[in-house]
Amino acid sequence: QAVLAALPAELPVYLVGGAVRDQLMGRTDVHDLDLVMPGKVLQFARRAADLVGAAYYPLDEERETARLVFIPEQGPRIVMDFAAMRGGSLEEDLRARDFTINALALDLRQPERLIDPLGGATDLAQKVIRPCSPLTFTADPIRILRAVRQAVDFQFQITPEALQLMRQAAPQLLRPSPERVRDELYRILGGRGPAAALRILDRLEILPVVFPELAALKGV
């Protein structure tokens, strides 16, 4: 509320992605918030940081992305990422995201209304991982690893169509930086079921691309 009060009243501000998903899943330990809005996001984020006493970090000035880190006197720190709306509208922004369960938004000025253009709430209730687009995995191959991690962590099912797209896009995992692949692998290994995740990666012929040393150990 303090951040919202620091922004112009006429400026639409939306909470999007994982924080909305986690709220619908009944999770109360949500401390990473993604906010999108139109306009000069860096300017607004800096103003909000000054007013609430948060640390301000510009992440990508060209794409108007900034991070605020607020450490309250009690409780864990809160990280808020501010980003410019992609594509010119909220719906286009949501359609460009990875999975339908993450393509959800709340208008912070009308938080009782869920914005869900791709049926993510239904997929969430049915415990399904479904990509927002047939191009989801080629647009960002790291999403292949993220799909496996979230499926295992949440105990969801990946749709058959998505599995096929992931298998086809597996060679594309050589495109992202090794650091991004490493970070996602670390999150898989530190998750709820690393062995199950590795078996899925192996079955989809992804393991030889991202973890060839482990694939070579078969039969040893």
Stockholm file with secondary structure:
# STOCKHOLM 1.0

chainA/1-220         QAVLAALPAELPVYLVGGAVRDQLMGRTDVHDLDLVMPGKVLQFARRAADLVGAAYYPLDEERETARLVFIPEQGPRIVMDFAAMRGGSLEEDLRARDFTINALALDLRQPERLIDPLGGATDLAQKVIRPCSPLTFTADPIRILRAVRQAVDFQFQITPEALQLMRQAAPQLLRPSPERVRDELYRILGGRGPAAALRILDRLEILPVVFPELAALKGV
#=GR chainA/1-220 SS CHHHHTSCTTSCCEEETHHHHHHHTTCCCCCEEEEEESSCHHHHHHHHHHHHTCEEEEEETTTTEEEEEECCSSSCCEEEEEEECGGGSHHHHHHTSSBGGGCCEEETTEEEEEECTTCHHHHHHTTEECBSSTTHHHHCTHHHHHHHHHHHHHTCEECHHHHHHHHHHGGGGGSSCHHHHHHHHHHHHTSSCHHHHHHHHHHTTCHHHHCHHHHTTTTC
#=GC SS_cons         CHHHHTSCTTSCCEEETHHHHHHHTTCCCCCEEEEEESSCHHHHHHHHHHHHTCEEEEEETTTTEEEEEECCSSSCCEEEEEEECGGGSHHHHHHTSSBGGGCCEEETTEEEEEECTTCHHHHHHTTEECBSSTTHHHHCTHHHHHHHHHHHHHTCEECHHHHHHHHHHGGGGGSSCHHHHHHHHHHHHTSSCHHHHHHHHHHTTCHHHHCHHHHTTTTC
//
